[in-house]
């Protein structure tokens, strides 16, 4: 039970405490006989499957779409997370997103899992073809990354943008292994297409470290790399040294506007890097920025706030930051997002303070996962 749940219970609130997911829980689908003999199939409500034919690549792609819970609010536009290898990782990422959103780490996102369409696609051979930037003799049917990236830029993204309410200025790309290789390839070749990149266990040694030559070529022409990049590798997959060398080189360039975070995942192997790596990567790529505010301005918010006739909470100033003191004496540190808005790390909790015409703080609105409520300041000045 979260701190805020305890606060609402003490307050006698009647808000519905939903399970930690922004979408409807998984449901069962009966077989053709109504479930009498056939086992039911698990479905993911709040999702769609679309097929798009690419004239650039010459094949069909399936798109697995997941929507944020407030997508029906037609006043909103949403960032889009493009996930490679959707055939493997779409259910995983959908679950990770739900948990991180519930904890307040992520904004509302549209997730698009990209995979290969057609009858009985051979995912292993198709991903090896589309996710690799060069052809090598050791592996047949490789080196189609340029066309695949052109397909994403010229066909898939415009299709999604035309069909859904997307924020065209905020896209993320995520992939692992060969998908991680492709994610970095996209960053160096179509830098303005995405703003955020999350990747785990990238195949950095592909074709004698060809990715390093792409980075070197980019560096000779650019001093700026506008991206939030998260990269992770597992300690047990044997590529930590190669990973570290690439990271050190990237950091040594001192690209303007590049925010980079890396992590070595202890005790994990190559495929196992995705659950933790994707979770930490999304948290890093979409981390909320705090605003530096003169601590003296916090004094206006300090005081007692009434939730109802029986329940009072307090806003305190401690060590140059604000703290919400709950009825059970639990202290919750507030992080400034603007001059009047504060959030809590690791919790879906946003507090917006209200002022009257004279500038005095009169109360606050508290927004949390299950809904919101208002607080009235008792000692208004």
Secondary structure, DSSP 4 states (H G I P E B T S, - for coil): --HHHHHHHHHT-------S-SSPPPEEE--TTTTSSSPPEEE-TTEEEEEEEETTTTEEEEEEEE--TTTT-TT--EEEEEES-HHHHHHHHHHHHHHHHHTT-S--EEEEEEEE-STT--HHHHHHHHT-SS-BTTBSS---HHHHHHHIIIIIHHHHHHHS-EEEEEEEEEEETHHHHHHHHHHHHSTTT-SEEEEES--TTHHHHHHHHHHHHHHHH-SEEEEEEEEEEETTSS-HHHHHHHHHHHHHT--EEEEEEEEEETT--STTHHHHHHHHHHHHHTPPPP----GGGGGGG-EEEEEETTEEEEEEEETTEEEEE-TTS-EEEEEESSSSEEE-TTS-EEEEEEE-TTS-EEEEEEEETTEEEEEEESS--
